[in-house]
Amino acid sequence: MHLLSTIERHLRRNGVPPTRFGREAVNDPRFVLDLRRGREPRAATRDRVLAYIAMHREQAGA
């Protein structure tokens, strides 16, 4: 599973702008943009992002 593709899918499904996602998930509005440019997040950051997506998935009932 590639983190960026998971994030991109979440953004499309929920109509969330990348800057909002980054700000809410990891307090970094440039996070998604930096990932698109090749940034490799630390394991702890990756875990925070996946937990954020999972939380929203559960809230949506999906």
N, C-alpha and C positions, 0 to 999 in steps of 0.2 A: 504494500500500500504506500503510495507516494503522498506525502503530506499536502503538497500544493494541489494535486488533483482532488483530494478530499475537500480542501478548503474551497476550491473553485466550484465544486458540485454544491456545497453548502450555500455559497453566494448566489448561485443560479436558482436553486430551489426556494430560497427565502427572500430573494430580491434585495439583498444587503450589499451596500457599497463596500469595497475593500477597505477603505479607511475606517469606516464604522466598525467593521469586523475586527480589524487590528486593535483599535482602541478598546473595544469591549473585551476581547479575548486576552490580550497581553499588554494592554496599555501602551500600544505603539501603533499610531495610525499609518505608518509606512511599512508595517510588517509584511503585508501581502505583496506590495510593490517590490520590496526588497527580495522576497522569495522568488518572485518572477524574474528578478535579475541575478539569481543564483545564490542568494544567502542560504546558508545551512544553519538552522536553529539548533541550540543545545537540546539535549534529551528532555530536560525539565520544561523547556518552552514548548516542545513538541507535545509533551504530555498535557500541559495546560490547554493547548489549542484543541486537542482531541477531546478532553473533558468538557470544554466549552461547547463543542459541536454536539457531543452526546447529550449534554444537558438540554440543549435546544431541541434535539430530536425527541427526547422524552417529553418535553413540554408540548410539543406538537402532536404527540401521540403516534409517531411514526416508528 
